[in-house]
Amino acid sequence: MKRSLQALLLLVSGLGLLHATVFTDLYLRYVKEGMRPLLIASGAVLLLLGAAEAWSLRKPAAPTPNDAQAALDQTAQHQAPEDTDHSHHDHDHDRDHSHSHGHDHSTPPRIAWLLLLPALSLLFYAPPAIGAYSASREAPKAVAVKDQDEFDPLPATSPLPMTLTDFTSRVQQDRAKAIEGRVVRMTGFATPDGSGDGWYLTRSIFSCCAADTQFVKVRAHGTPAPSADTWVTVTGTWHAGGTLGTSSADVALDVRTIEKVPRPTNGYTDALPPLAD
């Protein structure tokens, strides 16, 4: 890879990072919001390095090892025959010795061209966020076990806005059974059941980046499954199954209403549903 193309790679990578963090919110598909300053700084550094490399190309190129070897070969051709034979013998010995120690690493391998692909994708076609395809193949996230004293009384609001994690905790851990009979309102994306029967309301959660994504899912009953990855807000009541307040209780909902909603800016949080109009 020539130095001019190396400079281009640095510039494109820097532009891709800044495009995803400064001019759009694409970075939220892959990392948490708190990492934005670091990504912006990284993009700026890559741009500066690319600009410095491009500027250095204006200067005459320094002799390379290949140029020095060519000069030695040319000098050897003007030596006496006996010196030439000796020189060739030494040169062949040196060359064999050099080859025995590996290949020439003065230029990057051709595989470095592949580094352009992620940089260009951020500029022209960013990979979609992790969604139903991955969620349908992963077990639901295990919610933290709470003591009974940690459950506050539920507000009288109806329908009651809840996160999927709170709903799961109430269904399987709240021995007071405060969720029984309550109409709740939750938002997530649709994930088809792996068996092809029914669907799940799903949210994805990660600690650092998309690589450690976990999913929290609530089984939906009483309504046809929306298309995979469709974001919806649903209302409904707990679908009876198992013993409420214990781990045997089904994390499921009898859906009463369903409404399509836009994907949240940061879809990697288990947030409350948007306010109703």
Phi, psi and chi 1 to 4 in degrees:
 res  aa     phi    psi   chi1   chi2   chi3   chi4
   1 MET       -  124.8 -177.0 -177.5  -71.5      -
   2 LYS   -70.2  159.1  -63.0 -179.2  178.7  179.6
   3 ARG   -62.6  -34.0  -68.7 -175.9   60.9 -162.8
   4 SER   -64.0  -37.1   58.2      -      -      -
   5 LEU   -74.6  -31.2  -63.2  179.4      -      -
   6 GLN   -62.8  -42.4  -65.4  176.9   30.4      -
   7 ALA   -62.9  -39.7      -      -      -      -
   8 LEU   -62.5  -41.6  176.3   63.0      -      -
   9 LEU   -61.1  -44.0  175.1   58.6      -      -
  10 LEU   -62.4  -43.1  -70.5  169.9      -      -
  11 LEU   -65.6  -44.6  -69.2  171.5      -      -
  12 VAL   -65.0  -40.2  171.7      -      -      -
  13 SER   -63.3  -43.3  -60.6      -      -      -
  14 GLY   -63.7  -43.1      -      -      -      -
  15 LEU   -63.5  -39.2  -72.9  174.2      -      -
  16 GLY   -61.9  -44.1      -      -      -      -
  17 LEU   -63.7  -44.0  -84.1  178.2      -      -
  18 LEU   -68.5  -35.0  -66.1 -179.8      -      -
  19 HIS   -62.5  -39.2  171.2   71.2      -      -
  20 ALA   -78.3  -18.8      -      -      -      -
  21 THR  -114.2  -34.7   53.2      -      -      -
  22 VAL   -97.4  -46.6  176.8      -      -      -
  23 PHE   -92.9  -17.5  -54.3  108.1      -      -
  24 THR  -140.5  178.7   66.2      -      -      -
  25 ASP  -112.0   28.5   55.0   15.2      -      -
  26 LEU   -60.2  -29.6  -69.3  175.4      -      -
  27 TYR   -60.7  -24.6   75.3   99.5      -      -
  28 LEU   -67.7  -12.2  -68.1  175.2      -      -
  29 ARG   -74.5  -19.3  -63.0 -178.0 -177.2 -178.1
  30 TYR  -123.9  -26.2  -38.9  114.4      -      -
  31 VAL  -140.2  168.0  -62.6      -      -      -
  32 LYS   -74.8  158.1  -63.6 -174.7   71.5  171.7
  33 GLU   -60.7  -31.5 -172.7  174.0    6.3      -
  34 GLY   -66.8  -14.0      -      -      -      -
  35 MET   -88.2   -0.6  -61.6 -173.3   69.8      -
  36 ARG   -57.3  -47.0 -176.3  170.2 -178.0 -102.4
  37 PRO   -58.7  -39.6  -23.7   34.3      -      -
  38 LEU   -65.8  -38.4  -64.8  176.5      -      -
  39 LEU   -67.8  -39.7  -68.3  175.0      -      -
  40 ILE   -63.3  -44.2  -67.3  175.6      -      -
  41 ALA   -61.8  -40.9      -      -      -      -
  42 SER   -63.6  -42.0  -61.2      -      -      -
  43 GLY   -62.9  -41.3      -      -      -      -
  44 ALA   -65.0  -40.7      -      -      -      -
  45 VAL   -63.1  -42.9  168.9      -      -      -
  46 LEU   -62.4  -39.5  -72.2  173.4      -      -
  47 LEU   -63.5  -43.5  -84.1 -179.6      -      -
  48 LEU   -64.1  -41.4  -70.3  174.1      -      -
  49 LEU   -65.3  -40.2  -70.3  174.8      -      -
  50 GLY   -65.1  -40.6      -      -      -      -
  51 ALA   -66.1  -40.3      -      -      -      -
  52 ALA   -64.3  -40.2      -      -      -      -
  53 GLU   -65.6  -41.7  179.5   69.6    8.7      -
  54 ALA   -64.5  -38.7      -      -      -      -
  55 TRP   -66.1  -36.2  178.7  -98.7      -      -
  56 SER   -67.5  -20.2   68.3      -      -      -
  57 LEU   -70.2  -15.7  -64.9  175.9      -      -
  58 ARG   -71.5  -20.3  -63.5  165.6   56.9   91.9
  59 LYS   -86.6  153.0  -58.5  176.8 -177.9  179.1
  60 PRO   -59.0  139.0  -21.5   32.0      -      -
  61 ALA   -71.3  138.8      -      -      -      -
  62 ALA   -72.9  149.0      -      -      -      -
  63 PRO   -56.8  137.7  -20.5   31.7      -      -
  64 THR   -96.2  164.6   64.9      -      -      -
  65 PRO   -55.9  -35.0  -26.3   33.9      -      -
  66 ASN   -65.6  -38.3  -68.5  -25.6      -      -
  67 ASP   -64.1  -41.9  -65.5  -24.2      -      -
  68 ALA   -63.7  -39.7      -      -      -      -
  69 GLN   -66.3  -38.6 -175.0   62.2   54.9      -
  70 ALA   -63.3  -38.0      -      -      -      -
  71 ALA   -66.1  -39.6      -      -      -      -
  72 LEU   -64.5  -40.7  -70.9  174.7      -      -
  73 ASP   -62.9  -40.2  -69.1  -17.5      -      -
  74 GLN   -66.2  -37.5 -173.0  175.2    7.6      -
  75 THR   -66.5  -37.6  -58.0      -      -      -
  76 ALA   -64.8  -31.5      -      -      -      -
  77 GLN   -65.8  -21.4  -68.2  176.5    1.7      -
  78 HIS   -96.7    3.4  -67.0   83.8      -      -
  79 GLN   -81.8  167.1  -67.0  177.4   -9.6      -
  80 ALA   -62.7  155.9      -      -      -      -
  81 PRO   -55.1  -46.1  -24.9   33.9      -      -
  82 GLU   -66.2  -36.2   61.4  -83.7    9.4      -
  83 ASP   -67.7  -35.7  -67.3  -19.9      -      -
  84 THR   -63.9  -43.6  -57.9      -      -      -
  85 ASP   -62.5  -42.4  -67.4  -20.8      -      -
  86 HIS   -64.8  -40.7 -178.6   70.9      -      -
  87 SER   -64.4  -41.2  176.4      -      -      -
  88 HIS   -63.8  -38.2  -76.6  175.2      -      -
  89 HIS   -63.4  -44.9  174.9   73.2      -      -
  90 ASP   -65.1  -40.0  -68.2  -16.0      -      -
  91 HIS   -64.5  -42.3  175.1   65.8      -      -
  92 ASP   -64.4  -38.9  -68.7  -20.1      -      -
  93 HIS   -63.3  -44.9  175.1   74.2      -      -
  94 ASP   -63.4  -39.9  -67.5  -17.6      -      -
  95 ARG   -66.2  -41.8 -179.5  171.5   58.4 -172.9
  96 ASP   -64.5  -38.8  -67.1  -20.1      -      -
  97 HIS   -63.6  -39.0 -178.5   72.2      -      -
  98 SER   -66.3  -42.3  175.5      -      -      -
  99 HIS   -66.5  -30.2  -74.3  177.8      -      -
 100 SER   -68.9  -16.2   67.6      -      -      -
 101 HIS   -99.1    7.4  -75.4   79.7      -      -
 102 GLY   120.0 -168.9      -      -      -      -
 103 HIS   -99.7  171.6  -57.8  -73.6      -      -
 104 ASP   -74.0  121.7  179.7   16.9      -      -
 105 HIS  -107.6   23.7  -62.4  -74.0      -      -
 106 SER   -73.7  -17.6   59.5      -      -      -
 107 THR  -127.0  149.6   58.4      -      -      -
 108 PRO   -65.6  153.2  -18.9   31.1      -      -
 109 PRO   -68.1  157.9   24.4  -33.5      -      -
 110 ARG   -63.4  -25.6  -67.5 -178.2  179.1  179.2
 111 ILE   -62.9  -16.6 -161.0  172.5      -      -
 112 ALA   -61.6  -20.4      -      -      -      -
 113 TRP   -59.0  -28.7  -81.8   97.9      -      -
 114 LEU   -62.9  -20.4  -65.9  178.7      -      -
 115 LEU   -64.2  -20.0  -66.9  172.5      -      -
 116 LEU   -70.3  -27.1  -84.2  173.3      -      -
 117 LEU   -62.5  -52.7  -63.3 -179.8      -      -
 118 PRO   -64.0  -33.6   20.3  -31.7      -      -
 119 ALA   -65.5  -44.7      -      -      -      -
 120 LEU   -68.4  -33.5  -68.6  173.8      -      -
 121 SER   -65.1  -35.9   69.4      -      -      -
 122 LEU   -65.9  -28.1  -73.8  176.5      -      -
 123 LEU   -83.8  -37.5  -76.5  172.8      -      -
 124 PHE  -117.9  -31.7  -59.1  107.6      -      -
 125 TYR  -153.3   92.7 -178.9   74.5      -      -
 126 ALA   -74.4  136.4      -      -      -      -
 127 PRO   -58.3  143.0  -22.7   32.7      -      -
 128 PRO   -67.6  164.2   25.2  -33.7      -      -
 129 ALA   -70.1  155.0      -      -      -      -
 130 ILE   -63.2  134.0  -69.1  178.0      -      -
 131 GLY  -144.0 -136.8      -      -      -      -
 132 ALA   -62.5  -34.6      -      -      -      -
 133 TYR   -58.4  -46.3  178.5   83.3      -      -
 134 SER   -74.9  -39.2  -61.9      -      -      -
 135 ALA   -62.7  -35.1      -      -      -      -
 136 SER   -69.1  -14.5   63.1      -      -      -
 137 ARG  -108.7    4.3  -69.9  159.4  174.4   76.9
 138 GLU  -119.5  147.1  -65.0  -73.0  -19.7      -
 139 ALA   -73.6  150.9      -      -      -      -
 140 PRO   -60.7  151.1  -19.7   30.7      -      -
 141 LYS   -66.4  134.9  175.8 -178.6 -179.0  -66.8
 142 ALA   -76.5  125.5      -      -      -      -
 143 VAL   -82.1  151.9  -62.6      -      -      -
 144 ALA   -67.4  138.6      -      -      -      -
 145 VAL   -74.1  132.9  177.1      -      -      -
 146 LYS  -115.2  148.9  -65.3 -176.4  178.6 -179.1
 147 ASP   -74.1  155.3  -65.6  -28.5      -      -
 148 GLN   -60.2  -31.5 -170.3   62.3   27.7      -
 149 ASP   -69.0  -15.1  -66.7  -20.0      -      -
 150 GLU   -81.4   -9.7  -65.3 -177.1   20.6      -
 151 PHE   -89.4  113.9  -71.9  102.2      -      -
 152 ASP   -80.6  158.5  -63.3  -35.6      -      -
 153 PRO   -60.7  141.9  -23.1   33.6      -      -
 154 LEU   -76.1  140.1  -69.6  175.2      -      -
 155 PRO   -60.6  159.2  -19.4   31.2      -      -
 156 ALA   -80.4   -3.6      -      -      -      -
 157 THR   -56.4  140.2  -53.3      -      -      -
 158 SER  -143.0  126.7 -175.8      -      -      -
 159 PRO   -70.2  150.3   26.7  -33.5      -      -
 160 LEU   -89.0  117.9  177.2   64.5      -      -
 161 PRO   -67.6  131.8  -14.4   28.8      -      -
 162 MET  -143.7  154.7  -65.1 -168.0   78.1      -
 163 THR   -86.6  162.3   65.4      -      -      -
 164 LEU   -67.1  -32.8  -85.2   64.5      -      -
 165 THR   -66.3  -43.7  -59.7      -      -      -
 166 ASP   -64.1  -40.6  -72.0  -18.1      -      -
 167 PHE   -62.1  -43.7  179.8   78.7      -      -
 168 THR   -62.2  -43.1  -58.0      -      -      -
 169 SER   -63.0  -44.1  -61.9      -      -      -
 170 ARG   -63.7  -40.9  -70.9  -76.8 -176.8  174.1
 171 VAL   -68.1  -40.6  166.7      -      -      -
 172 GLN  -104.2   -7.2  -65.1 -167.8  -30.4      -
 173 GLN  -131.8  -18.9  -62.4  177.4   16.1      -
 174 ASP   -84.9   99.7 -174.8    4.1      -      -
 175 ARG   -70.2  -15.3  -66.2 -171.7  -62.4  -86.3
 176 ALA   -74.9  -11.8      -      -      -      -
 177 LYS    57.1   40.5  -57.6 -180.0 -179.6 -179.6
 178 ALA   -66.6  -21.4      -      -      -      -
 179 ILE   -81.3  -13.2 -160.2   68.4      -      -
 180 GLU   -64.5  125.5 -172.9  172.5   18.7      -
 181 GLY    79.8   -6.1      -      -      -      -
 182 ARG   -82.2  140.1  -66.2  -63.4  -55.7  -90.1
 183 VAL   -87.9  121.8  178.9      -      -      -
 184 VAL  -113.9  162.1  -61.1      -      -      -
 185 ARG  -131.7  124.5 -175.9  168.0  175.0  -94.4
 186 MET  -139.6  157.1  -62.7 -176.7  -69.3      -
 187 THR  -127.3  140.1  -66.0      -      -      -
 188 GLY  -173.3 -174.2      -      -      -      -
 189 PHE  -106.7  154.0   59.7   86.9      -      -
 190 ALA   -81.2  132.0      -      -      -      -
 191 THR  -124.5  119.9  -62.2      -      -      -
 192 PRO   -62.1  147.2  -17.8   30.0      -      -
 193 ASP   -66.3  140.3 -173.9   -1.1      -      -
 194 GLY   -57.3  -28.4      -      -      -      -
 195 SER   -83.6   -5.3   63.5      -      -      -
 196 GLY    85.7    4.5      -      -      -      -
 197 ASP  -117.0  108.1  179.2   24.2      -      -
 198 GLY    89.6 -169.8      -      -      -      -
 199 TRP  -157.1  169.8   63.0  -73.1      -      -
 200 TYR  -124.0  139.9  -68.9   92.0      -      -
 201 LEU   -82.3  126.6 -172.8   68.8      -      -
 202 THR  -131.9  144.5  -48.8      -      -      -
 203 ARG  -130.0  145.5  -66.6  -59.6  -72.1 -106.8
 204 SER  -106.0  142.8   52.6      -      -      -
 205 ILE  -136.0  137.0  -53.0  169.6      -      -
 206 PHE  -138.5  157.8   60.4   62.4      -      -
 207 SER   -88.1  -36.4  -57.6      -      -      -
 208 CYS  -128.3  -58.2  170.9      -      -      -
 209 CYS  -147.5  179.6   60.0      -      -      -
 210 ALA   -61.9  -21.3      -      -      -      -
 211 ALA   -66.4  -24.8      -      -      -      -
 212 ASP  -109.2   28.9   59.1   20.7      -      -
 213 THR   -62.4  137.3  -59.0      -      -      -
 214 GLN  -123.3  158.1  -66.7 -179.6  -56.0      -
 215 PHE  -123.1  139.9  -60.1   94.0      -      -
 216 VAL  -115.1  130.1   54.7      -      -      -
 217 LYS  -131.9  143.9  -61.4 -170.9  -78.5 -170.6
 218 VAL  -124.5  124.2  173.9      -      -      -
 219 ARG   -69.3  134.3 -180.0   69.9 -178.4 -119.8
 220 ALA  -107.5  132.3      -      -      -      -
 221 HIS  -122.7  152.7  -64.9  -88.9      -      -
 222 GLY    89.8    6.9      -      -      -      -
 223 THR  -149.8  146.1 -177.2      -      -      -
 224 PRO   -61.5  149.9  -21.3   31.8      -      -
 225 ALA   -72.2  127.8      -      -      -      -
 226 PRO   -67.5  170.7  -11.7   26.5      -      -
 227 SER   -62.6  147.9  -59.5      -      -      -
 228 ALA   -56.2  139.1      -      -      -      -
 229 ASP    74.1    5.7  -70.6  -42.5      -      -
 230 THR   -74.8  127.1  -59.2      -      -      -
 231 TRP   -84.5  130.5  -79.5   83.4      -      -
 232 VAL  -139.1  155.2  -65.0      -      -      -
 233 THR  -113.3  127.2  -66.1      -      -      -
 234 VAL  -121.0  154.6  -59.3      -      -      -
 235 THR  -123.0  152.3   62.3      -      -      -
 236 GLY   170.5 -175.0      -      -      -      -
 237 THR  -122.6  162.6   56.2      -      -      -
 238 TRP   -58.6  133.2  174.1   64.7      -      -
 239 HIS   -85.7  113.7  176.4   82.1      -      -
 240 ALA   -60.3  130.2      -      -      -      -
 241 GLY  -178.4  122.5      -      -      -      -
 242 GLY    77.8 -169.0      -      -      -      -
 243 THR  -100.6  116.1  -57.4      -      -      -
 244 LEU   -60.3  137.1 -173.9   61.2      -      -
 245 GLY    90.9    2.4      -      -      -      -
 246 THR  -128.8  169.4   69.6      -      -      -
 247 SER   -68.4  -12.1   58.2      -      -      -
 248 SER   -80.5  -11.9   68.4      -      -      -
 249 ALA   -69.3  136.7      -      -      -      -
 250 ASP   -72.5  131.6  -68.4  -17.6      -      -
 251 VAL   -85.3   86.1 -176.8      -      -      -
 252 ALA  -147.6  161.1      -      -      -      -
 253 LEU  -137.4  133.7 -167.4   73.1      -      -
 254 ASP   -86.1  105.8  -74.1  -37.7      -      -
 255 VAL   -76.1  131.5  178.1      -      -      -
 256 ARG  -100.9  -45.2  -65.7 -174.2  177.5 -177.3
 257 THR  -133.4  153.4   64.9      -      -      -
 258 ILE  -143.2  135.4 -178.3  170.2      -      -
 259 GLU  -139.6  131.4  175.6 -172.1    4.5      -
 260 LYS   -71.2  139.4  -71.7 -174.6  178.4 -178.7
 261 VAL  -135.3  157.5  -64.6      -      -      -
 262 PRO   -67.0  153.6  -16.0   28.7      -      -
 263 ARG   -65.6  130.8 -176.8 -174.0 -173.5  -81.7
 264 PRO   -60.4  153.3  -18.6   29.9      -      -
 265 THR   -56.2  -45.6  -59.9      -      -      -
 266 ASN  -112.2   90.2 -170.6   -6.2      -      -
 267 GLY   -78.7   -0.7      -      -      -      -
 268 TYR   -96.2   32.2  -75.7  124.0      -      -
 269 THR  -133.3  147.8   57.6      -      -      -
 270 ASP   -91.0   81.0 -174.5   18.0      -      -
 271 ALA   -98.3  165.1      -      -      -      -
 272 LEU   -66.5  154.1  -68.7  170.7      -      -
 273 PRO   -65.0  155.4   23.5  -32.6      -      -
 274 PRO   -63.8  155.2   22.6  -32.7      -      -
 275 LEU   -61.7  139.5  -63.3  175.4      -      -
 276 ALA   -71.3  145.5      -      -      -      -
 277 ASP   -69.3      -  -65.5  -26.1      -      -
